[in-house]
């Protein structure tokens, strides 16, 4: 507990010194997002509620916190928010199809031994739970990519107010291509870094490559990485188009 308090204090000081007011808001946003997830888990225990719908509602709140609370309400955050919601909805449809086809819901055989004492008849749809987990794992990366594209597009429009919509759109795509590689690699190492112990365990159990790739635990993580990367890739043209449309809708508008 003391270590957690110490690390939180160090993080707060660094974010306050380097980020100023936005840094402090970002630190507070961590706890607000954590609160949203806790409330989401509470409602997910109700079998009568749809976990996917609950996750979409939670994603809206998380997006509002990460965009509007940290960066305030302006054209940049509005367009990033619209792009995040559109991308998330499309991704939910895609992930639902993939989850049903891959059958990654539930627990793998590596996990059943520890959970053998518990009852699995809890009245929850594990397909929808799997979809919710993947969506919740991707929302942060999607929001980050959206604001990273919308912000420089707004600056470009401020300095070049007569820029055409098509040119501004391609400018956003150019920015997206620059951040795409780093964003997908960040997702890859973030997920696999957390599951490094699992890979070591697979090695100790003398799993073949075929057994590893067909393991439900490994497959679910790999599918999560791919879906997150698809979401980050998809949000690039969506953000570029929405931002270009709103910024050039009225040539005489002065974006404040």
N, C-alpha and C positions, 0 to 999 in steps of 0.2 A: 504493500500500500504506500509506504514512504517513497519507494522508487517511482511509482506512478505519479505521485504528487510532485516529486522532483522533476521528472521528465516533462510533466505538464507545465510546470513553472518555467522551465528552460524554453519550451516551445512557445509559450505565451510571450516571454520577453523578446525572443528572436523575431516573432511575428509582429510584435508591437514596434520594435526598433526598425526593422527593415520595411515592414508593410504599412506602418502608421495606423490610421483609422481603419483602413481596409484590412490590415493584418489583424487588428483586434476583432473586427467583425467576422473575419474568416475563422478565428479561433472560437468565437461564440457559435458560429454556424456548425462547427463540429459537434457540439453538444445538442444543438437543435436537430440536426440530422439523426443523431443517435436517438433522440426522443421520438422522432417520427418512426424509426425502425422498431423501437420498443412497443409503441402503440400498434404498429402494423402486426407484430407478432401476437399481441394480445387479441386482436380481432381475428387473426388467422386460426386461432384455436376453436372458432365457432364453425362447425361443419355446414351450417346453412348459408354461409357467406362465400362468395367466389374469391379465391386467393388472387387470381389474375386481376380482377377489377380492383381489389384492395391495393395491389401492388401499383397499378396505374395511378390510383389516387395518391398513394405515397410518393410516387415519382413526380407528380405535379407539385406536391408540397416541397420535396427536396429540390426540384428545379427552381421554385420560387425563392427558397432560402439561398441557394448557391448563386442565383442571378440577381434577383431584386433586392435581397437583404444586403448582400456583400457589395454589389456594384450599383445599387440604387436603380430606380425605374427610369429608363431612357430608351431611345430607339435601338441601341445595341442590345440591351438585355431583352427587350420585347421580341426582336427578331430571333435572337438566340433561343428564347423560350418557345416560340412558335415552332422553330425547326426541331427542337428537342422533343416536343410533344408529337409532332408528325412522324419523326423517325422512330420514336418509341412505339407508337401504335402499329406502324408497319412491321417493326421488329417483333412485336408480340405475335402477330399472325404468322410470321416466318418461324419463330421459335416454337410455337405450338405445333406446327407441322413437323418440324425436326424432332422435337421431343417424343411425339407419338411414333415416328418412324424409327428412331434410334432406341427407344425403350430404355432410357437412362433413369427413369423415375425410380424412387424407392432406394433400397440399400443394397450395396454389393455384398458378395459372399465374404469379403474381408472384414465387413462390419457386423455380420450377423452373430458372430461368436460373443462379442461384447454386449450385444443387445438381445441375446437369447432369452434373458430373464423377463423381458418386457413384452407386452402384447402389441401386435402390429395392427390390431383391429381398432383403430382410433377414429374412424369415420371421416378421414381426410382424403381428398383426391391427390395422390402423389404426382400425377402428371401435371396438374396445375401448380403444385408446389414447386416442381422442377422448373417450370416456365417462370414462376415468380422469382426464384433464386437467380436464374440467368439474367432476367431483366434488371433486378436490383444490383447485380454485379456490373452491369454495363452503363447504368444511368449517369454515373459520375464521369466516365470517359466521354460519353456523348455530350453532356453539358459543357465539359471543358473544351472539346473540339468546336462546339457551336460558338462559344464566346470568343475563342481564339481566332475565328474567321470573321465574325461580325464586327469585332472591334476595329481591326485595321481597315475593313471596308468602309466603316463610318468615317474614319480619319481621311481616307482617300476621297470620299464624297465631300467632306468639309473643305479640303484643299483644292478639289477640282469639282465644283458644284455642277458644271455643265457636262460631266462625263456621262456617256450613254449607258443605258441599262446593260446592254450586252457586254460592253467593256468592263463594267463594274462586276458583272457576273464572272467573267473569265479571270478577273483579278482575284476574286474570292477563291476560285478553283485553284489558282496558282499558289495561294497561301495554303490551301488544304493539302496540296501535293507535298508541300514542304514539311508539314507536321504529320502527315499520314504515317511515314516510316517510323518516326520516333514514338508516336502514339501506340501503334500496334506492337512494337517491341516492348514498350513499357507494360502493356497488358500481359504480354507473354511472360516476361520475367516476374511480374507481380504474382501471377497465378502459380507458376512453376516454382518460384521461390518459396511459397507457402507449402507446396507439396513435395519439397525436396526429400523430406523424411520418408514419404510414401515411396518414392523412387528407390531410396536406399533399402527399404523394406522389401520391395519387389526383387531387388538384387539378392538379398539374403535368402529369399524364398526360392531363388533360382528360376524365376519366371522367364519364359522365352519372350521375344518381342511380340509374337502373336498373342500370347496370354496377356501381356501388359496392355496392348492396344484394344483387346476385347474385354478388359476389365471394366466393369461399370463405373468404378471410382475414377479411373484414369480417363475413360471416354467422356464422362460428364464434364470433367475439367477441360478437356481438349475442345469439346463442343462449346463450352462457355467462352473459351478464348476466341474461337472462330466467330461466334455470334457477336461478341463484343467488338472484334475487329470489323465485322460487317457493319455493325451499327455506327462505328466511328467513320468508316468509309462512306456510308450512305448519308450521314449528316452533313458531309462536306458540300455536295451539290445542292442539298435541300436548304442549308443555311445560306449559301451563296445566292440562290435564286430568290428566296424570301427577302433577304436583306437588300438585294439589288432592286427588287420590285418596290419595296416600301420606301427606300431612299430616293428613287428616281420617279416616284409616282407623281410628285409635284415638284417641278424644277425650281420653283420660287421659294420652297420651304428652306428655312435655315435650321439645320439640325443643331440643337443646343446640347 
